[in-house]
Amino acid sequence: MVGLILLGVLALVVGGCVCVVWAGRGGPAWVRGVAAVTLALGDVVRGSERRRKRRRSLNGNPSGEG
């Protein structure tokens, strides 16, 4: 069951990446929409990772490990 969920997430990620590349080459409007959502979600994930690393460094663990 978990494997199926992970495969579904992987398919969504790969599909989003394909749409970003296709939109960069001038794809249809729906592809540009999917690409915009994919890029926005990537920004959210990167932002949360930065906040987590910053919080760890403030707690005295500058390496960001565990």
N, C-alpha and C positions, 0 to 999 in steps of 0.2 A: 504494500500500500504506500509506504513512504517512498519507495523507488518510483512509483508512478507519479507521485506528486513532484519529486525532483526532476523527472523527465519532462513533466509539463512546464515547470519553471524554466528548465533549460531551453525548451522549445520557444517559450515566450521571449527569453533573452536573445536567442539567435535570431528569431523573427524581427525583434526590435532593431538589432544591429544591421540586419539586411535592409530594413526600411530606412535607417539613417544613411546608409551608403546610397541607396536608390534615390532618396530625396536629394542628396547632394548632387546627383546627376540629373535632377529635374523630373522626378517622378510625378505621378498624379497627386491630387489634393489629399486623398485619404492616406497616402504614404507619407506625405509631409506632416499630417496630423499625428500619425503613429510615431514618426521620428521625433516630433516635438515632445510627445509624452515620454518617450524613451529617454531623451536627453534630460528632461526635467526630473525623472526618477533617478537618473544617474547623479544629478546634482544633489538631490536629497540624500542619497546614500553616502556620497563623498562628504557632505556637510556633517552628517551624524558621525562618521568615522573621525573627522577632525575634532569634533567636540569630545568624543570619547578619548582620543589621544591627549588632548589638552587637559582633560579632567584627570587622567592618570599621571601626567607630568606634575600637576599641581599637588597630587597626593604623595609625591616623593618618589615616583617611579618614572624617570625620564625616558627609559627605553620603551615604554608603552607595553611591556609584557606583564601578563597575568596578575 
